[in-house]
Amino acid sequence: MHFYSALMNQMGDPEVKALFDMLMERFGTEFRTFKHGALHGVIAGLFIVLPVLGTNALFERKGWKYILINVGYWTLTLALMGGIICQWA
């Protein structure tokens, strides 16, 4: 997934294509695993979902249990989606 933007940027530029080919030769599919995608999903859950849901829940005067259940659900969902997409793509 990290190389997707490099793949899109190589259109028409031989220097960028050479760099992309070098990166693919060196790393290949090393980071295209379920575990790597799930890690990115968990990071997104903690750094995107937690602040948004946490701020709203605190504003509504909800408890920490409510926050942890909702953030845990979305973090698990993002981890599964990230893992599946990273392994499949």
N, CA, C and O atoms as a Tinker XYZ file with bonds, in Angstrom:
   356  protein
     1  N      0.809000   -1.186000    0.000000    73     2
     2  CA     0.000000    0.000000    0.000000    64     1     3
     3  C      0.856000    1.254000    0.000000    63     2     4     5
     4  O      0.454000    2.269000   -0.568000    81     3
     5  N      2.020000    1.210000    0.620000    73     3     6
     6  CA     2.871000    2.390000    0.652000    64     5     7
     7  C      3.375000    2.747000   -0.740000    63     6     8     9
     8  O      3.676000    3.910000   -1.012000    81     7
     9  N      3.467000    1.775000   -1.605000    73     7    10
    10  CA     4.023000    2.018000   -2.937000    64     9    11
    11  C      2.968000    2.451000   -3.936000    63    10    12    13
    12  O      3.288000    2.728000   -5.092000    81    11
    13  N      1.718000    2.513000   -3.512000    73    11    14
    14  CA     0.644000    2.851000   -4.435000    64    13    15
    15  C      0.810000    4.263000   -4.984000    63    14    16    17
    16  O      0.628000    4.491000   -6.180000    81    15
    17  N      1.154000    5.214000   -4.112000    73    15    18
    18  CA     1.337000    6.590000   -4.591000    64    17    19
    19  C      2.545000    6.684000   -5.507000    63    18    20    21
    20  O      2.536000    7.456000   -6.466000    81    19
    21  N      3.579000    5.912000   -5.226000    73    19    22
    22  CA     4.747000    5.903000   -6.116000    64    21    23
    23  C      4.376000    5.327000   -7.471000    63    22    24    25
    24  O      4.864000    5.795000   -8.500000    81    23
    25  N      3.531000    4.332000   -7.480000    73    23    26
    26  CA     3.068000    3.747000   -8.736000    64    25    27
    27  C      2.262000    4.764000   -9.537000    63    26    28    29
    28  O      2.407000    4.851000  -10.756000    81    27
    29  N      1.418000    5.528000   -8.861000    73    27    30
    30  CA     0.603000    6.523000   -9.556000    64    29    31
    31  C      1.455000    7.681000  -10.073000    63    30    32    33
    32  O      1.126000    8.275000  -11.099000    81    31
    33  N      2.542000    8.007000   -9.380000    73    31    34
    34  CA     3.384000    9.142000   -9.769000    64    33    35
    35  C      4.385000    8.811000  -10.865000    63    34    36    37
    36  O      5.035000    9.717000  -11.387000    81    35
    37  N      4.527000    7.554000  -11.225000    73    35    38
    38  CA     5.560000    7.186000  -12.185000    64    37    39
    39  C      5.127000    7.344000  -13.630000    63    38    40    41
    40  O      5.935000    7.132000  -14.534000    81    39
    41  N      3.892000    7.705000  -13.873000    73    39    42
    42  CA     3.385000    7.772000  -15.228000    64    41    43
    43  C      4.127000    8.834000  -16.045000    63    42    44    45
    44  O      4.015000   10.029000  -15.768000    81    43
    45  N      4.876000    8.394000  -17.041000    73    43    46
    46  CA     5.545000    9.300000  -17.961000    64    45    47
    47  C      6.921000    9.773000  -17.537000    63    46    48    49
    48  O      7.604000   10.410000  -18.338000    81    47
    49  N      7.360000    9.497000  -16.328000    73    47    50
    50  CA     8.670000    9.971000  -15.873000    64    49    51
    51  C      9.592000    8.768000  -15.668000    63    50    52    53
    52  O      9.379000    7.976000  -14.750000    81    51
    53  N     10.617000    8.624000  -16.517000    73    51    54
    54  CA    11.488000    7.445000  -16.406000    64    53    55
    55  C     12.299000    7.407000  -15.108000    63    54    56    57
    56  O     12.621000    6.323000  -14.620000    81    55
    57  N     12.634000    8.571000  -14.540000    73    55    58
    58  CA    13.400000    8.584000  -13.287000    64    57    59
    59  C     12.552000    8.045000  -12.133000    63    58    60    61
    60  O     13.038000    7.280000  -11.300000    81    59
    61  N     11.297000    8.448000  -12.095000    73    59    62
    62  CA    10.410000    7.973000  -11.035000    64    61    63
    63  C     10.129000    6.482000  -11.220000    63    62    64    65
    64  O     10.031000    5.742000  -10.240000    81    63
    65  N     10.000000    6.041000  -12.465000    73    63    66
    66  CA     9.789000    4.609000  -12.730000    64    65    67
    67  C     10.981000    3.793000  -12.273000    63    66    68    69
    68  O     10.814000    2.706000  -11.718000    81    67
    69  N     12.199000    4.312000  -12.502000    73    67    70
    70  CA    13.400000    3.604000  -12.059000    64    69    71
    71  C     13.441000    3.523000  -10.535000    63    70    72    73
    72  O     13.822000    2.493000   -9.978000    81    71
    73  N     13.050000    4.608000   -9.856000    73    71    74
    74  CA    13.013000    4.602000   -8.396000    64    73    75
    75  C     11.969000    3.611000   -7.884000    63    74    76    77
    76  O     12.218000    2.878000   -6.926000    81    75
    77  N     10.801000    3.592000   -8.524000    73    75    78
    78  CA     9.757000    2.649000   -8.129000    64    77    79
    79  C     10.216000    1.209000   -8.326000    63    78    80    81
    80  O      9.980000    0.358000   -7.468000    81    79
    81  N     10.871000    0.932000   -9.452000    73    79    82
    82  CA    11.366000   -0.426000   -9.707000    64    81    83
    83  C     12.414000   -0.830000   -8.673000    63    82    84    85
    84  O     12.456000   -1.984000   -8.247000    81    83
    85  N     13.265000    0.126000   -8.267000    73    83    86
    86  CA    14.276000   -0.161000   -7.247000    64    85    87
    87  C     13.612000   -0.466000   -5.898000    63    86    88    89
    88  O     14.022000   -1.387000   -5.192000    81    87
    89  N     12.576000    0.322000   -5.547000    73    87    90
    90  CA    11.881000    0.078000   -4.289000    64    89    91
    91  C     11.186000   -1.284000   -4.286000    63    90    92    93
    92  O     11.222000   -2.003000   -3.288000    81    91
    93  N     10.556000   -1.632000   -5.406000    73    91    94
    94  CA     9.876000   -2.922000   -5.480000    64    93    95
    95  C     10.869000   -4.080000   -5.442000    63    94    96    97
    96  O     10.577000   -5.134000   -4.876000    81    95
    97  N     12.038000   -3.885000   -6.043000    73    95    98
    98  CA    13.055000   -4.941000   -6.014000    64    97    99
    99  C     13.601000   -5.125000   -4.606000    63    98   100   101
   100  O     13.864000   -6.245000   -4.169000    81    99
   101  N     13.768000   -4.011000   -3.905000    73    99   102
   102  CA    14.350000   -4.077000   -2.564000    64   101   103
   103  C     13.342000   -4.589000   -1.523000    63   102   104   105
   104  O     13.669000   -5.462000   -0.720000    81   103
   105  N     12.113000   -4.042000   -1.539000    73   103   106
   106  CA    11.148000   -4.384000   -0.504000    64   105   107
   107  C     10.074000   -5.363000   -0.970000    63   106   108   109
   108  O      9.570000   -6.148000   -0.167000    81   107
   109  N      9.720000   -5.329000   -2.239000    73   107   110
   110  CA     8.739000   -6.258000   -2.787000    64   109   111
   111  C      7.436000   -6.256000   -2.016000    63   110   112   113
   112  O      6.781000   -5.222000   -1.889000    81   111
   113  N      7.066000   -7.400000   -1.508000    73   111   114
   114  CA     5.821000   -7.523000   -0.754000    64   113   115
   115  C      6.070000   -7.660000    0.744000    63   114   116   117
   116  O      5.255000   -8.236000    1.465000    81   115
   117  N      7.188000   -7.135000    1.203000    73   115   118
   118  CA     7.556000   -7.277000    2.612000    64   117   119
   119  C      6.525000   -6.662000    3.555000    63   118   120   121
   120  O      6.254000   -7.210000    4.624000    81   119
   121  N      5.951000   -5.526000    3.162000    73   119   122
   122  CA     5.001000   -4.843000    4.029000    64   121   123
   123  C      3.558000   -5.055000    3.594000    63   122   124   125
   124  O      2.680000   -4.304000    4.018000    81   123
   125  N      3.293000   -6.032000    2.780000    73   123   126
   126  CA     1.934000   -6.324000    2.342000    64   125   127
   127  C      1.419000   -7.548000    3.089000    63   126   128   129
   128  O      1.157000   -8.596000    2.499000    81   127
   129  N      1.282000   -7.389000    4.388000    73   127   130
   130  CA     0.791000   -8.479000    5.229000    64   129   131
   131  C     -0.436000   -8.008000    5.991000    63   130   132   133
   132  O     -0.681000   -6.809000    6.123000    81   131
   133  N     -1.197000   -8.962000    6.486000    73   131   134
   134  CA    -2.375000   -8.636000    7.295000    64   133   135
   135  C     -1.960000   -7.870000    8.546000    63   134   136   137
   136  O     -2.617000   -6.906000    8.939000    81   135
   137  N     -0.873000   -8.303000    9.162000    73   135   138
   138  CA    -0.416000   -7.683000   10.405000    64   137   139
   139  C     -0.048000   -6.214000   10.204000    63   138   140   141
   140  O     -0.349000   -5.373000   11.052000    81   139
   141  N      0.597000   -5.910000    9.091000    73   139   142
   142  CA     1.001000   -4.529000    8.827000    64   141   143
   143  C     -0.222000   -3.636000    8.591000    63   142   144   145
   144  O     -0.276000   -2.510000    9.085000    81   143
   145  N     -1.188000   -4.135000    7.847000    73   143   146
   146  CA    -2.409000   -3.363000    7.620000    64   145   147
   147  C     -3.211000   -3.177000    8.893000    63   146   148   149
   148  O     -3.782000   -2.111000    9.123000    81   147
   149  N     -3.257000   -4.216000    9.725000    73   147   150
   150  CA    -3.975000   -4.117000   10.994000    64   149   151
   151  C     -3.313000   -3.090000   11.910000    63   150   152   153
   152  O     -3.998000   -2.368000   12.635000    81   151
   153  N     -1.990000   -3.024000   11.876000    73   151   154
   154  CA    -1.285000   -2.015000   12.668000    64   153   155
   155  C     -1.706000   -0.614000   12.255000    63   154   156   157
   156  O     -1.949000    0.241000   13.106000    81   155
   157  N     -1.792000   -0.377000   10.956000    73   155   158
   158  CA    -2.222000    0.939000   10.484000    64   157   159
   159  C     -3.668000    1.218000   10.871000    63   158   160   161
   160  O     -4.016000    2.365000   11.152000    81   159
   161  N     -4.510000    0.201000   10.892000    73   159   162
   162  CA    -5.886000    0.374000   11.332000    64   161   163
   163  C     -5.977000    0.743000   12.801000    63   162   164   165
   164  O     -6.776000    1.599000   13.183000    81   163
   165  N     -5.158000    0.097000   13.629000    73   163   166
   166  CA    -5.143000    0.419000   15.060000    64   165   167
   167  C     -4.623000    1.836000   15.280000    63   166   168   169
   168  O     -5.158000    2.575000   16.107000    81   167
   169  N     -3.595000    2.211000   14.552000    73   167   170
   170  CA    -3.064000    3.574000   14.686000    64   169   171
   171  C     -4.124000    4.598000   14.286000    63   170   172   173
   172  O     -4.282000    5.618000   14.957000    81   171
   173  N     -4.852000    4.334000   13.198000    73   171   174
   174  CA    -5.929000    5.238000   12.785000    64   173   175
   175  C     -7.018000    5.295000   13.855000    63   174   176   177
   176  O     -7.570000    6.362000   14.126000    81   175
   177  N     -7.321000    4.162000   14.456000    73   175   178
   178  CA    -8.328000    4.141000   15.509000    64   177   179
   179  C     -7.923000    4.980000   16.706000    63   178   180   181
   180  O     -8.738000    5.715000   17.264000    81   179
   181  N     -6.666000    4.868000   17.098000    73   179   182
   182  CA    -6.208000    5.603000   18.281000    64   181   183
   183  C     -6.007000    7.089000   18.028000    63   182   184   185
   184  O     -6.277000    7.911000   18.904000    81   183
   185  N     -5.531000    7.442000   16.832000    73   183   186
   186  CA    -5.204000    8.841000   16.582000    64   185   187
   187  C     -6.285000    9.614000   15.838000    63   186   188   189
   188  O     -6.217000   10.842000   15.772000    81   187
   189  N     -7.277000    8.933000   15.277000    73   187   190
   190  CA    -8.368000    9.636000   14.589000    64   189   191
   191  C     -9.689000    9.420000   15.326000    63   190   192   193
   192  O    -10.380000   10.385000   15.656000    81   191
   193  N    -10.041000    8.162000   15.584000    73   191   194
   194  CA   -11.339000    7.856000   16.173000    64   193   195
   195  C    -11.400000    8.265000   17.640000    63   194   196   197
   196  O    -12.391000    8.853000   18.071000    81   195
   197  N    -10.366000    7.966000   18.410000    73   195   198
   198  CA   -10.381000    8.279000   19.841000    64   197   199
   199  C    -10.568000    9.769000   20.112000    63   198   200   201
   200  O    -11.416000   10.117000   20.933000    81   199
   201  N     -9.828000   10.662000   19.472000    73   199   202
   202  CA   -10.069000   12.085000   19.757000    64   201   203
   203  C    -11.474000   12.553000   19.364000    63   202   204   205
   204  O    -12.087000   13.344000   20.081000    81   203
   205  N    -11.980000   12.072000   18.238000    73   203   206
   206  CA   -13.310000   12.508000   17.790000    64   205   207
   207  C    -14.393000   11.988000   18.725000    63   206   208   209
   208  O    -15.187000   12.765000   19.255000    81   207
   209  N    -14.425000   10.674000   18.928000    73   207   210
   210  CA   -15.462000   10.103000   19.787000    64   209   211
   211  C    -15.277000   10.505000   21.249000    63   210   212   213
   212  O    -16.253000   10.718000   21.969000    81   211
   213  N    -14.037000   10.607000   21.677000    73   211   214
   214  CA   -13.768000   10.998000   23.057000    64   213   215
   215  C    -14.233000   12.414000   23.341000    63   214   216   217
   216  O    -14.830000   12.672000   24.386000    81   215
   217  N    -13.969000   13.334000   22.428000    73   215   218
   218  CA   -14.406000   14.721000   22.609000    64   217   219
   219  C    -15.926000   14.806000   22.644000    63   218   220   221
   220  O    -16.494000   15.484000   23.500000    81   219
   221  N    -16.583000   14.117000   21.714000    73   219   222
   222  CA   -18.055000   14.143000   21.702000    64   221   223
   223  C    -18.631000   13.517000   22.966000    63   222   224   225
   224  O    -19.580000   14.046000   23.544000    81   223
   225  N    -18.068000   12.404000   23.396000    73   223   226
   226  CA   -18.597000   11.729000   24.584000    64   225   227
   227  C    -18.382000   12.569000   25.840000    63   226   228   229
   228  O    -19.256000   12.618000   26.706000    81   227
   229  N    -17.237000   13.226000   25.949000    73   227   230
   230  CA   -17.002000   14.078000   27.115000    64   229   231
   231  C    -17.925000   15.294000   27.100000    63   230   232   233
   232  O    -18.395000   15.735000   28.149000    81   231
   233  N    -18.182000   15.833000   25.911000    73   231   234
   234  CA   -19.112000   16.959000   25.793000    64   233   235
   235  C    -20.523000   16.541000   26.209000    63   234   236   237
   236  O    -21.254000   17.324000   26.815000    81   235
   237  N    -20.899000   15.309000   25.882000    73   235   238
   238  CA   -22.222000   14.789000   26.255000    64   237   239
   239  C    -22.252000   14.224000   27.671000    63   238   240   241
   240  O    -23.284000   13.721000   28.116000    81   239
   241  N    -21.129000   14.304000   28.381000    73   239   242
   242  CA   -20.992000   13.816000   29.758000    64   241   243
   243  C    -21.251000   12.312000   29.875000    63   242   244   245
   244  O    -21.899000   11.843000   30.811000    81   243
   245  N    -20.720000   11.570000   28.888000    73   243   246
   246  CA   -20.803000   10.112000   28.929000    64   245   247
   247  C    -19.616000    9.584000   29.733000    63   246   248   249
   248  O    -18.638000   10.299000   29.951000    81   247
   249  N    -19.707000    8.348000   30.166000    73   247   250
   250  CA   -18.650000    7.753000   30.972000    64   249   251
   251  C    -17.517000    7.185000   30.124000    63   250   252   253
   252  O    -17.622000    7.079000   28.902000    81   251
   253  N    -16.421000    6.819000   30.811000    73   251   254
   254  CA   -15.259000    6.255000   30.124000    64   253   255
   255  C    -15.568000    4.886000   29.535000    63   254   256   257
   256  O    -14.999000    4.502000   28.513000    81   255
   257  N    -16.468000    4.151000   30.178000    73   255   258
   258  CA   -16.852000    2.848000   29.651000    64   257   259
   259  C    -17.498000    3.007000   28.270000    63   258   260   261
   260  O    -17.204000    2.241000   27.352000    81   259
   261  N    -18.364000    3.986000   28.132000    73   259   262
   262  CA   -19.004000    4.286000   26.847000    64   261   263
   263  C    -17.956000    4.628000   25.789000    63   262   264   265
   264  O    -18.033000    4.151000   24.657000    81   263
   265  N    -16.991000    5.443000   26.155000    73   263   266
   266  CA   -15.939000    5.855000   25.219000    64   265   267
   267  C    -15.113000    4.640000   24.797000    63   266   268   269
   268  O    -14.868000    4.442000   23.607000    81   267
   269  N    -14.684000    3.832000   25.755000    73   267   270
   270  CA   -13.834000    2.681000   25.444000    64   269   271
   271  C    -14.549000    1.635000   24.597000    63   270   272   273
   272  O    -13.930000    1.011000   23.736000    81   271
   273  N    -15.836000    1.437000   24.828000    73   271   274
   274  CA   -16.585000    0.469000   24.018000    64   273   275
   275  C    -16.675000    0.955000   22.575000    63   274   276   277
   276  O    -16.408000    0.188000   21.650000    81   275
   277  N    -17.044000    2.207000   22.372000    73   275   278
   278  CA   -17.194000    2.729000   21.014000    64   277   279
   279  C    -15.865000    2.853000   20.286000    63   278   280   281
   280  O    -15.773000    2.505000   19.109000    81   279
   281  N    -14.846000    3.339000   20.959000    73   279   282
   282  CA   -13.530000    3.454000   20.324000    64   281   283
   283  C    -12.960000    2.062000   20.047000    63   282   284   285
   284  O    -12.333000    1.847000   19.010000    81   283
   285  N    -13.170000    1.125000   20.959000    73   283   286
   286  CA   -12.710000   -0.246000   20.739000    64   285   287
   287  C    -13.371000   -0.889000   19.541000    63   286   288   289
   288  O    -12.723000   -1.597000   18.770000    81   287
   289  N    -14.672000   -0.640000   19.385000    73   287   290
   290  CA   -15.386000   -1.192000   18.233000    64   289   291
   291  C    -14.808000   -0.646000   16.933000    63   290   292   293
   292  O    -14.519000   -1.414000   16.015000    81   291
   293  N    -14.635000    0.673000   16.845000    73   291   294
   294  CA   -14.134000    1.262000   15.602000    64   293   295
   295  C    -12.668000    0.933000   15.364000    63   294   296   297
   296  O    -12.249000    0.793000   14.215000    81   295
   297  N    -11.887000    0.806000   16.419000    73   295   298
   298  CA   -10.479000    0.438000   16.252000    64   297   299
   299  C    -10.373000   -0.992000   15.733000    63   298   300   301
   300  O     -9.569000   -1.268000   14.842000    81   299
   301  N    -11.165000   -1.890000   16.273000    73   299   302
   302  CA   -11.177000   -3.270000   15.788000    64   301   303
   303  C    -11.637000   -3.325000   14.326000    63   302   304   305
   304  O    -11.059000   -4.053000   13.519000    81   303
   305  N    -12.669000   -2.561000   13.991000    73   303   306
   306  CA   -13.172000   -2.529000   12.623000    64   305   307
   307  C    -12.109000   -2.006000   11.667000    63   306   308   309
   308  O    -11.898000   -2.588000   10.603000    81   307
   309  N    -11.437000   -0.917000   12.029000    73   307   310
   310  CA   -10.389000   -0.360000   11.169000    64   309   311
   311  C     -9.201000   -1.308000   11.058000    63   310   312   313
   312  O     -8.579000   -1.393000    9.999000    81   311
   313  N     -8.880000   -2.018000   12.131000    73   311   314
   314  CA    -7.777000   -2.977000   12.081000    64   313   315
   315  C     -8.093000   -4.117000   11.125000    63   314   316   317
   316  O     -7.235000   -4.525000   10.343000    81   315
   317  N     -9.310000   -4.633000   11.178000    73   315   318
   318  CA    -9.696000   -5.701000   10.251000    64   317   319
   319  C     -9.717000   -5.207000    8.812000    63   318   320   321
   320  O     -9.232000   -5.895000    7.914000    81   319
   321  N    -10.276000   -4.017000    8.583000    73   319   322
   322  CA   -10.298000   -3.482000    7.219000    64   321   323
   323  C     -8.893000   -3.228000    6.706000    63   322   324   325
   324  O     -8.586000   -3.554000    5.559000    81   323
   325  N     -8.033000   -2.651000    7.537000    73   323   326
   326  CA    -6.660000   -2.396000    7.122000    64   325   327
   327  C     -5.907000   -3.670000    6.823000    63   326   328   329
   328  O     -5.149000   -3.730000    5.855000    81   327
   329  N     -6.105000   -4.696000    7.643000    73   327   330
   330  CA    -5.438000   -5.969000    7.418000    64   329   331
   331  C     -5.877000   -6.634000    6.124000    63   330   332   333
   332  O     -5.051000   -7.133000    5.360000    81   331
   333  N     -7.179000   -6.638000    5.885000    73   331   334
   334  CA    -7.700000   -7.266000    4.666000    64   333   335
   335  C     -7.241000   -6.521000    3.428000    63   334   336   337
   336  O     -6.802000   -7.136000    2.456000    81   335
   337  N     -7.340000   -5.198000    3.456000    73   335   338
   338  CA    -6.949000   -4.401000    2.279000    64   337   339
   339  C     -5.454000   -4.529000    2.016000    63   338   340   341
   340  O     -5.042000   -4.673000    0.865000    81   339
   341  N     -4.638000   -4.478000    3.064000    73   339   342
   342  CA    -3.181000   -4.549000    2.867000    64   341   343
   343  C     -2.756000   -5.908000    2.344000    63   342   344   345
   344  O     -1.863000   -5.985000    1.501000    81   343
   345  N     -3.365000   -6.970000    2.815000    73   343   346
   346  CA    -2.987000   -8.302000    2.357000    64   345   347
   347  C     -3.505000   -8.561000    0.951000    63   346   348   349
   348  O     -2.855000   -9.254000    0.169000    81   347
   349  N     -4.655000   -8.019000    0.629000    73   347   350
   350  CA    -5.291000   -8.295000   -0.650000    64   349   351
   351  C     -4.723000   -7.437000   -1.765000    63   350   352   353
   352  O     -4.579000   -7.917000   -2.889000    81   351
   353  N     -4.396000   -6.177000   -1.488000    73   351   354
   354  CA    -3.968000   -5.241000   -2.537000    64   353   355
   355  C     -2.553000   -5.483000   -2.985000    63   354   356
   356  O     -2.053000   -4.776000   -3.861000    81   355
